[in-house]
Amino acid sequence: MDRTGKYTVVDACNDHGAITLREYPRNGTLYVVEYDDPDVEAELSALDVGSVVELDLRRAGRRGNAWCAESARSVETA
């Protein structure tokens, strides 16, 4: 399962490389725990809580609500 959308950072990247996101502007929560390449991981790791980012995601294995970020683009919000 793949998905693309805008997400708000709820919890910044932790020591294990995981980041908690909320669908923007909805409220579904998901967890990015894997990254396709170091550039995507670096971009997401640099985001502060409240930042909005557009992501291309795919499910990370069979783990419940865990996702792999394939690409990331910062979004300006008004």
Secondary structure by P-SEA (a helix, b strand, c coil): ccbbbbbbbccccccccbbbbccccbbbbbbbcccccaaaaaaaaaccccbbbbbbcccccccccbbbbcbbbbbbcc
